[in-house]
């Protein structure tokens, strides 16, 4: 057995180990395509709500209740997305 054979065997073992590790930690994309779409939509909605809350805070400082409602609504959306990420 020469050095090239040993290197090839090691490379195959490393590739196989990476493939098994990837399957262990990452779910297939096709089985959770709907969840990923929902997560993306919730993330975008959260970002828009967060920007809206910041704008409300600086444009209408006397409207604290509106600021809190929009801000907490955005946080609730982020919590739902967080739940979907780790439960499915």
N, C-alpha and C positions, 0 to 999 in steps of 0.2 A: 504494500500500500504506500503510495507516494504522497507528497505534500498536496498535490492537486486534488486527490481523492478525499483527503482529510478536510481540506477547505470546502469542498462541495458538500460533504456530509454535514459539516457545521452550519453552512449556509442554509441547507434544507431544514435542519433542526430549528434554527432561529426563525425561519419563515413559518414553519408549522406552529411554533410556539406563539408567534404574533397572531396568526390566524385564529388559534384557539382562544387567546386572550381577547381578541376583538369580538368574537362571538359571545364570550362570557359577559362582557360589560356593555355591549351595544346591541340593542334589539334591532331586528330587521325593519327597514323603513316601510316596506309594503304593508306590514301588519298594523302599523299605527299612523298611517297617512292622514286619517281624519283628525287624530289627536294633534299631530304636528300642525295641521292647518288651523285648528282651533287655537293652539298656543300662539301661533304667529299673529292671528287676528287679535287675540287678547293682549299680546305685547304691543301691537301698534295702537290699540285703543287706550292702553295704559299710558303710552308715551304722549298721545294727543291730550288725554286728560291731565297729565302732569303739566304739560306746557300751558294748557288752558288755566290751570290753577295758579301757576306762576304769573301769568298775564293778569288774571283777576286780582291777585294780591297787590300788584304794583299799579294797575290802572284804577281800580276801585278799592282803595284801602278801607273804606267804611263798610264794604260788603263782606264782612268776615264770615258770616254764615254761608254765603254762596261759595267762598273760598274753601271752607271746611267740607262742604258737601261734595264739591268737585274733587278736592284732594283725597278725601276718604273713599269716594267712589273709585278713583284711580287705584288706590291701594288695594281695595277689595278685588278689583280685576287682576291685579298682580298676584294676589294670594290664590285666586282661582287658577291662574296659569302655573304658579308654583306647585299647587296640588296636582295638576295634570302632568307636570313634568316628572314628578317622582312616584306617582301612583300608576301610571300607564306606560 
